[in-house]
Amino acid sequence: MSRDHGSSQVSRGWRLINTRDFGLLWWGQATAQIGEGLNKVALLWFVYELTGSAMKMTMVGLLQTIPPLVFGPLIGVYLDRLPKKAVMVWVDLVRALLTLLIPVLSAMDTLSIEGLYGLIFLTSVVSTVFGPALVSAVPLLVRPAELMSANALIQGTNNIGMLLGPAISGIMIALINAENVLFVNSATFLISALCLTPIRFAVSRVRAVQGTSSVWEELRAGFRFVFAQRSMVLTLVIISSLYNLGVSAFVFILPVYAKEFLRVGPVQLGWLWSALGVGMLAASTWLTWRKQSDMQGRLRIVVRSMTIGGLAVCSLSLLETPLVAAGIVVIVGGSTAVLNPIVWALLQEVTPEHLIGRVLTTFSVGSMASAMAGMTGFGWMADAIGPAASLVGLGLVLLLTAAVAVPCARNACAVPTVRA
C-alpha cells in the first residue's frame, strides 16, 4: 500500500482517528490502556490479598521494571528484523493469555506466589516489545507532517487510561473481586489485537540491511548510531533521561506533599492526581491540533514547556492551599506531557527505518534507568530533608532539561531527516 509522504501536507489532527488504519490503532490502544489502568490497581490488590505483605506487593513494580532495562537493546535488534504489525498482534495475544492465566490458576488453587511473579515477569518481557514497536509503526500510517499529532494522540490513550482505568478498577474490584477484573484486562489486550489485525501498514521504504550480520554486530550498529553518528539523537536521549529523572519522581512525591504540606487526605490526593491527568490530556489535545513546525520550532516548544514545568514544580513548595496547588498541578501535567510526542516525532524523522527499533529501545532503557534513579533519589530526599526540598530539586531538573534542549534547538536546522 502506498502513502503520500509529502512533507508539505498539513496534519489532519483529531481527524486521524477517523481514518481507517490509524483509527483502528488508536481505538485498540485506548482500550488496552484502560485495561492497563485496570491492571495496575487490580494486580496490586490481588497480590496484597494473596500474600498480606506490602513488601511482596512492591516486588510487582520491580519485576515490571527489570525487563526493559536488561532486555531492551537486544529486543531492539529483533524488532528491526520483524514486521511491526505481526509483532504487536502477537504481543497483545501473549499478554492476553498470560494475564488470563493468573485468575484461572487462582480459581484452580494452583497459583503460588512464585508462579504469580513468573507470570508478571513474562508479561513485562513481552510488554517491553510493544512500546518501541508501536512508536516505530506510526510513520508507516501517517504523513511526516502528522507525526507530532499522531504521537500526541497515542500519548492521549495513556492519559485516558490513567484517568479512567484506576477509577473503573476500584469500582469493579468492589463489585466482582480483583481476580475477575484481570479477566477484563485480558479481554482488552484481545480487543487491541483484533483492532491491529486489519490495519494496512505502508510498504516499508527501507528494507532491512542486516544481511548475515550477527546480533552483536547489529547491536553495536544501533549503539554507534545513537552515541557516535547522530549527536542530535544522543542529545534527545539525554533530554528524555533528565525529563524522566524528574517527572517519574513527581508522581511519588505527590502523596507526601499532599499529606505533609497540604494536610489533606486520600480523596483530595485523588483530585490532585486527576488534575495531573487533566493537564496531560489537555497538552496531548493541543499538540494534536497544532500544525507541526520544523525541528527548531518543536524543540523551542520543549524548552518553553520544561521551563514552565520546572517553575511550576518549584512553586508548589511555597503553596499550602489545596485548590491553588491543584491548579499548579494541572500546569505541571500539561507542560510535562508535551515532551514525549515531540521527541518521538524527531526520532522517527532522523532515524533510518532499519535502525528505529534499536534506537527506540536504547532510548527507553535510558528513560527507565533515570526514572528509577529519580524515584529513589528524590524519595530519599523527601524523607531525609522534606518534600519542599524534593520538589525544588525536581523543578531544577526540569529547568536543566530545558537548558540542554536550548543548544539542540539552535542546531536543529543542520540535522538531516530520513522521512522528508
TORVOVEX-39994 format. One record per residue: residue in three letters; y, z, x of N, C-alpha, C in turn. Coordinates in steps of 0.001 Angstrom, whole numbers, padded with zeros to 6 digits, always signed. Atoms other than C-alpha are relative to their C-alpha. Example, Ala and Ser with C-alpha at 12.3 -4.5 7.8 and 13.67 -1.06 7.14 Angstrom:
ALA-001190+000000+000890-004500+007800+012300+001200+000000+000900;SER-001190-000060-000820-001060+007140+013670+001090+000730-000770;
//
This chain:
MET-001194+000000+000849+000000+000000+000000+001233+000000+000877;SER-001216+000076-000804+003389-000933+001408+001132+000725-000674;ARG-001170-000681+000512+006610+001010+001052+001207-000459+000770;ASP-001249+000377-000648+010217+000186+001776+000511+001194+000768;HIS-000458-001100-000837+011208+002381+004702+001423-000225+000479;GLY-001367+000249-000424+014754+001086+004905+000841+001254-000020;SER-000763-001227-000113+016974+003925+006120+001272-000030-000821;SER-001236+000097+000767+019892+002620+004061-000164+000472-001438;GLN+000222-000362+001387+018282+003614+000787+000335+001465-000217;VAL-000440-001347+000327+019593+006742-000936-001162+000788-000591;SER+001057-000849+000523+017349+009676-001765+000062+000091-001522;ARG+000080-000147+001452+016168+009986-005359+000074+001454-000450;GLY-000145-001409+000344+016479+013786-005181-001139+000509-000863;TRP+001009-000559+000892+014688+015585-008007-000839-001076-000672;ARG+000770+001078+000648+013608+012216-009393-001262-000359+000775;LEU+001248+000206-000754+010992+012125-006630-001197+000592-000740;ILE+001096-000617+000749+008941+014417-008863-000520-000939-001083;ASN+000410+000939+001048+008862+011648-011457-000738-001219+000544;THR+000768+001098-000575+007347+009173-009004-001482+000365-000027;ARG+001427-000260+000199+003606+008800-009328-000626+000823+001129;ASP+000737-000609-001111+002403+009775-005864+000612+001321+000467;PHE-000614-001263-000427+004934+012362-004708-000037+001014-001132;GLY+000073-000908+001137+004956+013810-008213-001342+000710-000083;LEU+001320-000628+000000+001209+014412-008080-000116+001036+001119;LEU+000021-000937-001119+001604+016044-004665+000774+001268-000365;TRP-000851-001149+000321+004416+018285-005942-000662+000901-001041;TRP+000615-000824+001039+002624+019432-009104-001246+000712+000517;GLY+001162-000651-000602-000541+020126-007138+000409+001176+000860;GLN-000466-001081-000856+001403+022198-004622+000623+001137-000798;ALA-000580-001050+000839+003333+024065-007314-001104+000883-000585;THR+001126-000756+000548+000030+025056-008906-000671+000847+001072;ALA+000666-000714-001083-001547+026011-005582+000848+001164+000505;GLN-000859-001077-000494+001490+028078-004528+000065+001162-000980;ILE+000096-001092+000971+001431+030044-007766-001325+000731+000189;GLY+001296-000606-000291-002256+030594-007012+000050+000870+001241;GLU-000147-000807-001214-001345+031821-003519+000725+001304-000309;GLY-000696-001214+000422+001088+034257-005143-000930+000951-000738;LEU+001015-000813+000666-001712+035465-007396-000908+000674+001024;ASN+000952-000475-001005-003962+035837-004356+000558+001157+000805;LYS-000579-001032-000864-001546+037937-002301-000108+001379-000624;VAL+000076-001291+000673-001448+040701-004891-001441+000356-000345;ALA+001350-000285+000485-004956+040396-006323-000958+000340+001136;LEU+000924-000244-001106-006749+040245-002966+000242+001362+000636;LEU-000305-001312-000576-004924+043266-001531-000445+001122-000942;TRP+000411-001014+000981-005528+045205-004744-001519+000124-000040;PHE+001463-000006+000025-009192+044200-004751-000571+000712+001221;VAL+000472-000645-001234-009683+045270-001119+000239+001504-000063;TYR-000292-001432+000075-007996+048609-001778-000941+000696-000989;GLU+000942-000574+000966-010162+049219-004855-001400+000105+000590;LEU+001343+000034-000577-013263+048290-002866-000173+001044+001093;THR+000121-000868-001180-012502+050417+000204+000724+001332-000139;GLY-000804-001211+000101-009897+053000-000833+000768+000314+001264;SER-000638-000225-001307-008348+052550+002623+001179-000951+000181;ALA-001169+000830-000285-004824+051349+003375-000177-000762+001312;MET+000221+000658-001293-005866+050576+006963-000889-001225-000152;LYS+000879+001148+000223-008700+048331+005808+000702-001085-000804;MET-000767+000982+000756-006269+046655+003423+000895-000808+000939;THR-000876+000714-000938-003921+045789+006314-000777-000988+000857;MET+000824+000949-000744-006846+044022+008002+000082-001402-000612;VAL-000120+001296+000667-006369+041261+005414+001109-000814+000645;GLY-001112+000692-000635-002979+040381+006908-000325-000448+001406;LEU+000375+000349-001370-004387+040432+010426-000954-001191+000021;LEU+000979+001090+000044-007308+038164+009516+000636-001315-000446;GLN-000691+001215+000447-004901+035725+007850+000966-000522+001052;THR-000970+000378-001031-002655+035652+010940-000666-000569+001247;ILE+000652+000396-001256-005155+035179+013792-000321-001495+000068;PRO+000395+001418-000120-006484+031659+012950+001125-000962+000354;PRO-001056+000937-000410-003109+029850+013086+000384+000131+001466;LEU-000374-000218-001390-002388+031420+016474-001058-000525+000966;VAL+001093+000326-000924-005803+030807+018036-000416-001467-000112;PHE+000574+001330+000216-006900+027522+016477+001024-001096-000257;GLY-001014+000965+000395-003576+025834+015652+000045-001272+000836;PRO-000098+001220-000813-003235+023440+018643-001259-000868-000052;LEU+001249+000761+000051-006926+022453+018552-000139-000716-001339;ILE+000042+000625+001317-006706+021793+014819+000902-001222-000041;GLY-000925+001125-000035-003738+019522+015511-000618-001260+000568;VAL+000662+001158-000603-005880+017243+017687-000850-000724-001043;TYR+000875+000617+000996-008415+016642+014920+000791-000499-001204;LEU-000841+000456+001110-005685+016367+012294+000589-001374+000293;ASP-000531+001312-000372-004213+013422+014224-001065-001089-000056;ARG+001085+000986+000026-007631+011728+014178-000429-000365-001422;LEU+000575+000138+001338-008293+012075+010441+001060-000397-001026;PRO-000944+000334+001080-006692+010675+007250+000471+001264-000712;LYS-000596-001242+000516-004321+013287+005822-000478+000311-001417;LYS+000407-000240+001378-005336+012811+002195-001385+000644-000052;ALA+001362-000547+000012-009030+013432+002849-000018+001428+000515;VAL-000062-001352-000556-008198+016484+004960+000484+000985-001057;MET-000564-000933+000981-006053+018065+002235-000927+000219-001188;VAL+000925-000144+001128-008560+017363-000547-001155+000924+000371;TRP+001130-000825-000416-011441+018879+001416+000408+001443+000266;VAL-000477-001364-000234-009379+021891+002479+000148+000738-001328;ASP-000145-000650+001308-008497+022617-001155-001354+000310-000630;LEU+001332-000245+000573-012130+022252-002242-000705+001154+000699;VAL+000640-001099-000747-013360+024568+000523+000675+001327-000338;ARG-000696-001238+000357-010637+027119-000265-000386+000468-001398;ALA+000427-000359+001357-011612+026996-003932-001364+000673+000028;LEU+001354-000565-000083-015256+027672-003025+000003+001381+000645;LEU-000016-001278-000703-014530+030486-000562+000647+001094-000846;THR-000659-000977+000872-012149+032203-002990-000902+000379-001164;LEU+000929-000248+001117-014710+031839-005790-001131+000939+000403;LEU+001126-000818-000460-017409+033491-003678+000306+001492-000022;ILE-000341-001430-000052-015503+036780-003473-000327+000701-001319;PRO+000366-000689+001246-015665+037719-007191-001451-000212-000410;VAL+001396+000254+000365-019091+036086-007621-000923+000964+000736;LEU+000839-000920-000776-020676+038109-004800+000247+001449-000403;SER-000304-001355+000461-018874+041219-006019-000724+000314-001302;ALA+000697-000201+001271-020323+040758-009511-001497+000181+000199;MET+001437-000117-000303-023792+040462-007928-000297+001220+000858;ASP+000136-001201-000838-023195+043680-005912-000562-000314+001379;THR+000480+000383-001340-023883+041822-002664+001154-000213+000975;LEU-001167+000223-000854-020372+041791-001215+000302+001256+000813;SER-000357-001097-000903-019948+044069+001806+001421-000205+000496;ILE-001349+000134-000539-016600+044760+003436+000016-001001+001154;GLU+000085+000974-001092-017759+042749+006470-000060-001428-000546;GLY+000083+001312+000619-018679+039823+004231+001327-000430-000591;LEU-001312+000299+000559-015314+040052+002479+000963-000431+001109;TYR-000864+000367-001123-013486+039992+005819-000363-001386+000538;GLY+000440+001310-000477-015595+036993+006847+000514-001125-000884;LEU-000500+001021+000939-014636+035044+003703+001516-000174+000126;ILE-001459+000071-000180-010953+035918+004189+000336-000757+001278;PHE-000247+000662-001287-011112+034781+007823-000263-001504-000101;LEU+000320+001425+000144-012811+031469+006957+001039-000717-000864;THR-001036+000594+000847-010288+030826+004182+001272-000234+000795;SER-001201+000146-000825-007474+031403+006666-000142-001132+001006;VAL+000234+001086-000958-009055+028999+009172+000260-001354-000653;VAL-000204+001291+000662-009179+026148+006662+001432-000153-000506;SER-001387+000064+000462-005745+027036+005284+000947-000384+001124;THR-000830+000362-001150-004336+026626+008791+000173-001505+000105;VAL-000043+001457-000073-005102+022904+008499+000975-000574-001023;PHE-000673+000639+001126-003335+022348+005189+001498-000202+000230;GLY-001450+000095-000163+000300+023080+006068+000438-001171+000870;PRO-000358+001156-000826+000583+020637+009015-000419-001334-000618;ALA+000432+001246+000646-001418+018020+007069+000979-000396-001095;LEU-000947+000273+001078+000977+018335+004136+001320-000544+000551;VAL-001287+000430-000552+004141+018024+006255-000117-001374+000660;SER+000171+001304-000650+002728+015098+008238-000272-001116-001003;ALA+000273+001013+001017+001747+013322+004997+001248-000407-000777;VAL-001212+000288+000779+005221+013477+003418+000641-001337+000380;PRO-000614+001299-000335+006604+010496+005452-000780-001208-000503;LEU+000802+001094+000530+003755+008383+004057+000208-000203-001503;LEU-000227+000076+001442+005021+008967+000497+001440-000299-000372;VAL-001421+000175+000341+008825+008745+000697+000694-000815+001080;ARG-000802+000732-000973+011530+006729+002441+000583+000960+001033;PRO-000630-000867-001003+013132+008050+005643+001231+000722-000531;ALA-001210-000618+000546+016353+008730+003712-000315+001117-000988;GLU+000397-001017+000984+014364+011008+001383-000773+001151+000611;LEU+000820-001024-000631+012629+013215+003949+000527+001407-000261;MET-000558-001329+000207+015030+016149+003622-000197+000455-001449;SER+000198-000339+001416+014881+016052-000196-001461+000308-000292;ALA+001430-000200+000241+011097+015740-000193-000469+001328+000585;ASN+000379-001268-000616+010690+018648+002229+000577+001187-000760;ALA-000597-001067+000796+013092+020746+000161-000790+000225-001287;LEU+000823-000138+001204+011014+020023-002944-001322+000688+000301;ILE+001245-000666-000392+007840+021041-001108+000257+001482+000252;GLN-000337-001405-000212+009536+024248+000040+000266+000696-001328;GLY-000250-000569+001319+010624+024768-003558-001258+000490-000683;THR+001256-000483+000591+006971+025079-004575-000360+001369+000570;ASN+000227-001328-000584+006694+028011-002134+000866+001047-000695;ASN-000907-000929+000667+009741+029634-003752-000473+000299-001418;ILE+000526-000203+001356+008279+029106-007231-001211+000928+000034;GLY+001175-000861-000138+005009+030661-006086+000387+001436+000299;MET-000440-001342-000356+006864+033623-004592+000619+000720-001188;LEU-000645-000607+001158+008841+034194-007798-000993+000307-001124;LEU+000877-000131+001164+006066+033684-010358-001354+000630+000323;GLY+001361-000420-000313+002787+034387-008552-000233+001500-000061;PRO+000244-001442+000021+003070+038148-007868+000195+000629-001378;ALA-000241-000567+001330+004532+038897-011316-001154-000311-000943;ILE+001129+000384+000849+001801+036934-013096-001263+000745+000431;SER+001188-000682-000512-000825+038511-010845-000053+001451-000473;GLY-000026-001397+000449+000291+042048-011716-000408+000138-001451;ILE+000359-000032+001424+000033+041325-015431-001484-000290-000182;MET+001400+000390+000159-003357+039620-015050-000951+001065+000524;ILE+000842-001090-000521-004759+042454-012907-000154+001084-001060;ALA+000044-001025+001042-003849+044888-015686-000878-000436-001177;LEU+000736+000498+001163-005497+042637-018300-001468-000298+000296;ILE+001364+000490-000239-008607+041230-016588-000602+000464+001327;ASN+000465-000535-001288-009003+043099-013238+000212-000999+001147;ALA-000383+000793-001166-008300+041860-009715-001016-001083+000332;GLU+000992+000997-000386-011623+040102-009088+000027-001214-000918;ASN-000088+001128+000923-011161+037964-012201+001240-000854+000251;VAL-001187+000773-000380-007685+036949-011024-000357-000979+001116;LEU+000427+000888-001082-009415+035466-007960-000703-001249-000551;PHE+000550+001196+000649-011307+033126-010318+001130-000982-000325;VAL-001155+000839+000331-007919+031830-011482+000572-000628+001264;ASN-000488+000514-001278-006763+031486-007867-000872-001156+000493;SER+000922+001064-000400-009862+029411-007097+000263-001269-000811;ALA-000261+001157+000869-009064+027147-010062+001279-000722+000411;THR-001246+000663-000414-005532+026498-008740-000235-000914+001203;PHE+000340+000869-001129-006979+025112-005489-000717-001261-000484;LEU+000718+001148+000557-009278+022870-007521+000968-000968-000679;ILE-001009+000853+000643-006321+021587-009572+000791-000763+001056;SER-000719+000663-001087-004463+020835-006319-000811-001163+000562;ALA+000866+001074-000504-007444+018814-005061-000057-001169-000973;LEU+000033+001058+001017-007594+016887-008339+001306-000788-000022;CYS-001293+000698-000056-003873+016075-008059+000083-000896+001237;LEU-000056+000773-001238-004320+014835-004473-000866-001255-000051;THR+001004+001074-000042-007291+012576-005204+000545-001384-000363;PRO-000461+001361+000338-005469+009674-006967+001246-000458+000762;ILE-001235+000372-000701-002446+009671-004618-000253-001182+000930;ARG+000096+001178-000860-001876+006365-002822+000983+000155+001161;PHE-000844-000145-001188-000559+007078+000662+000279-001363+000609;ALA-000344+001248-000673+001239+004322+002548-000971-000244+001146;VAL+000859+000354-001128-000851+002468+005109+000664+000471+001285;SER-000540-000529-001254-000409+004123+008486+000584-001126+000840;ARG-000665+001018-000814+002098+002172+010566-000362+000109+001470;VAL+000374-000217-001403+000838+003652+013820-001447+000434+000029;ARG+001404-000335-000081-002871+003592+014434-000258+001008+001106;ALA+000333-000994-001015-004488+006377+016374-000228-000680+001346;VAL+000091+000604-001320-004250+005693+020077-000850+000834+000951;GLN+000760-000874-000880-006605+008366+021348-001126-000731+000724;GLY+001094+000733-000618-009447+005940+022013-001126+000930+000394;THR+001093-000832-000500-012016+007645+024177+000508+001268+000672;SER-000564-001200-000615-009688+010455+025256-000751+001240-000473;SER+000645-001252+000370-011218+013906+025304+000967+000863-000803;VAL-000835-000921+000775-009962+016714+023084+001033+000654+000912;TRP-000918-000643-000936-008424+018398+026129+001136-000939+000401;GLU-001038+000972-000361-006562+015209+027125+000993-000197-001147;GLU-000875+000155+001152-005203+014805+023609+000850+001246-000218;LEU-000743-001254+000120-004211+018465+023534+001149+000032+001004;ARG-001044+000043-001021-002309+018029+026790+001094-001003-000342;ALA-000990+001008+000396-000614+014899+025441+000970+000576-001033;GLY-000862-000643+000986+000696+016906+022494+000949+000997+000633;PHE-000845-000979-000687+001960+019729+024710+001052-000697+000862;ARG-000935+000732-000861+003542+017206+027081+001149-000572-000814;PHE-001057+000552+000851+005436+015578+024227+000991+001087-000412;VAL-000861-001083+000470+006765+018925+022979+000817+000605+001134;PHE-000644-000797-001051+007567+020608+026296+000625-000823+001126;ALA-000512+000781-001124+008415+017698+028611+000709-001284-000410;GLN-000517+001339+000300+009118+014388+026897+001195+000004-000940;ARG-001077+000001+000989+011415+015261+023989+000675+001375-000013;SER-000707-001283-000074+013931+018013+024678+000418+000487-001385;MET-000417-000422+001337+015057+017961+021045-001138+000696-000740;VAL+001139-000635+000668+011548+018799+019800-000174+001423+000503;LEU+000109-001349-000560+011368+021761+022181+001120+000890-000533;THR-001118-000781+000529+014812+022896+021024-000253+000395-001452;LEU+000321-000319+001389+013671+022696+017400-001067+001097-000080;VAL+001011-001062-000058+010633+024831+018296+000672+001338+000286;ILE-000705-001237-000349+012953+027410+019882+000833+000495-001186;ILE-000813-000366+001171+015314+027345+016880-000871+000621-001094;SER+000889-000501+001045+012421+027812+014463-000607+001349+000372;SER+000581-001268-000450+010900+030607+016564+001004+001140-000149;LEU-001039-001020+000170+014191+032525+016636+000214+000312-001480;TYR-000164-000163+001446+014598+031956+012906-001107+000889-000583;ASN+001124-000780+000521+011125+033335+012162-000026+001415+000565;LEU-000107-001335-000581+011709+036264+014514+000829+000913-000892;GLY-000862-000799+000856+014479+037420+012204-000394+000006-001458;VAL+000219+000111+001443+013604+036138+008737-001292+000689-000433;SER+001282-000608+000385+009965+037285+008698+000115+001517-000067;ALA-000151-001452-000005+011018+040849+009541+000865+000482-001152;PHE-000936-000428+001041+013735+040926+006872-000737+000440-001260;VAL+000759-000342+001207+011198+040987+004027-000615+001389+000119;PHE+000649-001295-000196+009500+044041+005562+001009+001138+000182;ILE-001045-001010-000132+012765+045847+006313+000637+000297-001351;LEU-000654-000144+001296+013993+045337+002743-000440+001263-000756;PRO+000385-001246+000693+011865+048191+001224+000597+001249+000656;VAL-000574-001150-000704+013078+050602+003920+001489+000106-000311;TYR-001427+000043+000309+016681+049528+003311+000260+000477-001435;ALA-000177-000373+001403+016275+049912-000451-000166+001505-000203;LYS+000278-001430+000197+014853+053422-000180+000976+000884+000751;GLU-000797-000882-000849+016883+054867+002697+001504-000201-000172;PHE-001425+000302+000071+020234+053126+002200+000500-000014-001443;LEU-000454+000158+001377+020480+052171-001461-000488+001113-000916;ARG+000563-001113+000776+018429+055165-002705-000518-000465-001359;VAL+000543+000533+001245+016618+053057-005300-001527+000007+000054;GLY+001444-000027+000108+013023+052865-006500-000619-001384+000016;PRO+000725+001272-000073+010386+050133-006758+000508-001067-000970;VAL-000510+000990+000956+011936+048492-009834+001187-000745+000593;GLN-001170+000630-000617+015230+047883-008046-000382-000810+001235;LEU+000496+000767-001143+013334+046779-004945-000530-001348-000472;GLY+000476+001256+000564+011628+044165-007107+001140-000954-000300;TRP-001165+000838+000266+015051+042912-008156+000569-000574+001297;LEU-000489+000505-001292+016104+042638-004507-000869-001153+000496;TRP+000904+001073-000397+013007+040568-003727+000224-001252-000858;SER-000272+001131+000883+013718+038400-006757+001310-000681+000392;ALA-001278+000562-000439+017308+037960-005531-000189-000892+001219;LEU+000300+000811-001186+015953+036694-002211-000633-001326-000425;GLY+000659+001212+000482+013714+034217-004053+000954-000929-000728;VAL-000981+000817+000721+016571+033044-006278+000878-000762+000985;GLY-000815+000660-001016+018716+032310-003220-000745-001123+000691;MET+000803+001019-000670+015898+030399-001554-000216-001214-000900;LEU+000222+001106+000935+015172+028330-004664+001283-000797-000211;ALA-001290+000682+000157+018889+027549-005083+000288-000903+001203;ALA-000224+000808-001200+019084+026329-001466-000902-001219+000019;SER+000922+001136+000047+015998+024149-001884+000484-001040-001013;THR-000525+000917+001024+017522+022668-005061+001211-000772+000533;TRP-001193+000645-000561+020811+021954-003268-000381-001080+001019;LEU+000426+000982-000991+019045+020209-000389-000658-001208-000661;THR+000651+001105+000708+017039+018138-002859+001023-001019-000503;TRP-001002+000887+000564+020172+016717-004465+000937-000587+001053;ARG-000985+000423-000994+022229+016399-001279-000430-001296+000693;LYS+000291+001223-000725+022461+012984+000325-000324+000324+001452;GLN+000425-000283-001371+020642+013010+003667+000975-000629+001000;SER-000931+000480-001018+023162+012734+006506-000756-000316+001285;ASP+000655+000259-001270+022483+011790+010114-000461+001315+000635;MET+000545-001197-000641+020784+014197+012523+001087+001019+000315;GLN-001086-000890-000374+024070+015621+013723+000514+000766-001213;GLY-000475-000648+001215+025221+016337+010182-000965+001056-000503;ARG+000996-000962+000476+021968+018060+009257-000083+001223+000913;LEU+000026-001137-000910+021978+020216+012381+001253+000863-000150;ARG-001198-000790+000287+025535+021261+011574-000217+000896-001218;ILE+000353-000840+001158+024203+022500+008219-000807+001206+000467;VAL+000796-001101-000543+021667+024586+010166+000905+001023+000679;VAL-000921-000904-000703+024440+026037+012355+000779+000848-001006;ARG-000804-000734+000983+026573+026967+009343-000852+000991-000790;SER+000840-000868+000833+023709+028382+007291-000504+001209+000784;MET+000455-001131-000803+022358+030524+010149+001147+000958+000308;THR-001165-000858-000220+025881+031810+010839+000281+000848-001241;ILE-000228-000732+001249+026384+032739+007183-001103+001036-000220;GLY+001116-000922+000181+022902+034283+007008+000072+001190+000935;GLY-000111-001084-000967+023437+036313+010186+001079+000998-000382;LEU-001092-000885+000410+026779+037693+008995-000363+000769-001276;ALA+000398-000661+001250+025310+038450+005545-000980+001132+000270;VAL+000975-001053-000324+022366+040402+007014+000696+001173+000678;CYS-000744-001077-000663+024714+042375+009279+000806+000809-001007;SER-000844-000694+000972+026955+043203+006318-000805+000949-000891;LEU+000830-000893+000817+024035+044773+004439-000038+001415+000567;SER+000042-001322-000628+024083+047625+006959+001202+000861-000388;LEU-001205-000726+000398+027507+048595+005555+000042+000282-001496;LEU-000030-000080+001462+026596+048441+001849-000956+001054-000522;GLU+000859-000992+000646+025227+051201-000356-000008-000163-001514;THR-000025+000291+001437+025820+049645-003782-001067-001035-000329;PRO+001116+000919+000249+022626+048034-005155+000418-001366-000534;LEU-000379+001275+000600+024381+045349-007216+000653-000919+001030;VAL-000641+000796-001040+026563+044185-004324-001032-000449+001030;ALA+001053+000337-000967+023562+044314-001975-000862-001143-000516;ALA+000806+001075+000580+021595+042105-004384+000712-001343+000131;GLY-000767+001228-000169+024389+039532-004277-000051-000510+001428;ILE+000091+000399-001411+024331+039536-000475-001402-000519+000326;VAL+001383+000456-000237+020531+039178-000516-000187-001416-000530;VAL+000044+001384+000499+020946+036037-002661+000562-000944+001060;ILE-000603+000824-001062+023214+034657+000092-000946-000124+001183;VAL+000968+000033-001106+020656+035607+002753-001133-000974-000316;GLY+001084+000896+000391+017894+033836+000832+000424-001462+000026;GLY-000477+001374+000019+019983+030719+000317+000260-000563+001378;SER-000347+000496-001336+021221+030446+003893-001235-000201+000872;THR+001185+000109-000860+017826+031021+005497-000980-001066-000485;ALA+000929+000999+000529+015958+028619+003174+000386-001423+000370;VAL-000476+001338-000350+017991+025682+004470-000735-000552+001226;LEU+000468+000458-001318+016383+025540+007915-001274-000832-000054;ASN+001306+000673-000105+012759+024531+007321-000005-001451-000483;PRO+000025+001409+000409+013272+021352+005234+000723-000924+000976;ILE-000740+000829-000953+015831+020070+007747-000794-000182+001284;VAL+000768+000085-001247+013710+020876+010799-001243-000847-000200;TRP+001179+000832+000267+010595+019360+009204+000380-001478-000014;ALA-000432+001404+000076+012521+016154+008446+000311-000546+001392;LEU-000326+000441-001357+013813+015970+012029-001266-000241+000818;LEU+001269+000179-000715+010311+016450+013450-000726-001252-000495;GLN+000654+001185+000563+008951+013778+011093+000654-001282+000500;GLU-000728+001187-000441+011636+011360+012300-000201-000303+001482;VAL+000003+000233-001448+011365+011849+016074-001402+000025+000605;THR+001358-000109-000530+007584+012342+016410-000824-001226-000376;PRO+000909+001115+000323+005221+009341+016677-001118+000472-000924;GLU+000971-000386+001012+002714+009323+013849-001312+000504+000601;HIS+001291-000413-000569-000309+009673+016153+000075+001361+000685;LEU-000160-001323-000622+001138+012953+017546+000452+001065-000991;ILE-000658-000903+000928+002521+014534+014393-000817+001267-000270;GLY+000831-001170+000262-000446+016861+013760+000090+001013+001123;ARG-000080-000905-001147-000361+018298+017281+001368+000643+000125;VAL-001360-000549-000088+003407+018716+017225+000208+001072-001069;LEU-000208-000958+001086+003389+020484+013847-000817+001275+000184;THR+000787-001213-000219+000563+022851+014765+000563+000815+001164;THR-000669-000718-001090+002280+023718+018067+001241+000703-000524;PHE-001181-000546+000647+005440+024270+016058-000381+001245-000816;SER+000436-001116+000843+003527+026562+013656-000440+001193+000829;VAL+000435-001096-000869+001993+028602+016488+001208+000783+000505;GLY-001207-000676-000473+005442+029341+017930+000653+000817-001102;SER-000610-000700+001127+006758+030300+014497-000805+001244-000375;MET+000842-001120+000378+003774+032536+013721+000071+001134+001028;ALA-000075-001018-001056+003901+034317+017100+001322+000756-000060;SER-001302-000664+000070+007618+035010+016773+000116+000853-001262;ALA-000014-000790+001232+007128+036205+013181-000712+001334+000210;MET+000724-001239-000285+004549+038751+014353+000827+000927+000883;ALA-000846-000797-000895+006868+039883+017148+001168+000611-000766;GLY-001120-000500+000783+009761+040201+014697-000404+001141-000923;MET+000456-001047+000910+007776+042234+012154-000297+001290+000761;THR+000340-001182-000791+006517+044568+014891+001243+000642+000609;GLY-001155-000523-000713+009740+044918+016873+001054+000596-000921;PHE-001042-000505+000889+012210+045298+014027-000534+001103-000919;GLY+000590-001113+000726+009768+047506+012116+000081+001282+000805;TRP-000133-001167-000886+009686+049835+015116+001452+000467+000065;MET-001420-000357-000081+013481+049710+015346+000455+000732-001260;ALA-000377-000653+001253+013823+050652+011660-000494+001440-000033;ASP+000544-001359-000028+011583+053706+012194+000687+000863+001059;ALA-000497-000786-001124+012993+054783+015564+001505+000207-000035;ILE-001462-000074-000045+016710+054047+015154+000607+000041-001389;GLY-000507+000019+001362+017196+053345+011468+000104-001414-000535;PRO-000056+001339+000592+017332+050440+009007+001308-000727+000280;ALA-001277+000664-000265+021021+049777+009706-000039-000738+001328;ALA+000108+000641-001318+020362+049067+013384-000930-001194-000053;SER+000951+001103+000121+017388+046901+012461+000646-001208-000687;LEU-000672+001093+000699+019493+044851+010029+001017-000690+000902;VAL-000961+000595-000933+022220+044340+012632-000735-000859+001024;GLY+000798+000776-000952+019550+043210+015106-000491-001306-000594;LEU+000450+001221+000688+018149+040742+012559+001148-001000-000146;GLY-001157+000874+000149+021622+039384+011890+000389-000663+001302;LEU-000341+000562-001304+022277+038906+015601-000993-001088+000409;VAL+000994+001036-000304+019014+036946+015941+000340-001287-000743;LEU-000380+001193+000755+020142+034568+013180+001257-000645+000588;LEU-001191+000554-000659+023527+034188+014884-000375-000690+001307;LEU+000495+000645-001221+021691+033410+018137-000667-001330-000336;THR+000604+001255+000455+019693+030766+016219+001073-001066-000206;ALA-001115+000928+000205+022989+029172+015179+000571-000468+001334;ALA-000564+000349-001309+024234+029277+018778-000882-001005+000734;VAL+000915+000938-000659+021115+027494+020077+000073-001373-000665;ALA-000058+001271+000726+021492+024832+017372+001279-000784+000292;VAL-001282+000677-000244+025105+024035+018397-000138-001140+001017;PRO+000138+001123-000939+024317+022017+021579-000981-001055-000476;CYS+000954+000971+000553+021367+020400+019787+000718-000951-000952;ALA-000773+000840+000921+023780+019155+017104+000906-000960+000756;ARG-000901+000845-000772+026163+017803+019731-000734-001175+000643;ASN+000756+001030-000698+023413+015816+021464-000881-000839-000919;ALA+000932+000639+000933+021654+014603+018311+000182-001501-000079;CYS-000257+001456+000129+023310+011165+018352-000817-000817+000999;ALA+000724+000727-001033+021395+010250+021512-001512+000063-000176;VAL+001440-000185+000194+017965+011137+020064-000565-001203-000746;PRO+000611+001135+000702+015802+008091+019182-000948+000465-001095;THR+000926-000321+001075+013828+008112+015926-001122-001033-000017;VAL+001141+000917+000074+010439+006562+015271-000266-000447-001431;ARG+000221+000326+001414+010738+006305+011462+001257-000585-000627;ALA-001230+000580+000529+014040+004496+011122-000302-001292-000740;
//
